[in-house]
Amino acid sequence: MLVMQIVYVLYAVALLGGGVMGFVRAGSTPSLIGSSVFAAMAVAAAVQTGRNPTTGIGLGLATSVLVAGFFLYRFLNSGKFMPAGAALTMSLIVLIVSLVALAGRLRAAGGG
């Protein structure tokens, strides 16, 4: 599950980078705090995926669903691709990759 660990670490870096950019450009402390929380969740998903892949992927899936939901709301309200649409797109990609990985794990565990 090294691939999923890499996905979650890259996701964390992108989330944190976006929060730092929001803080630097607009002085948005909530962006910095929110991105830090979600980046920490993505790092935790990466670590847990190395220990217990099903639990780690579940955490990564939950993180991507939360972030996607937040940025879907922001995108629908602003209509702007940057930053809401980009973060939404990235989160949907992570969500889909997580679902595929989780399905593969469950299929392998079930033998079918």
Helices and strands as residue ranges (DSSP letters): H 2-26, H 29-51, H 53-78, I 81-85, H 86-110
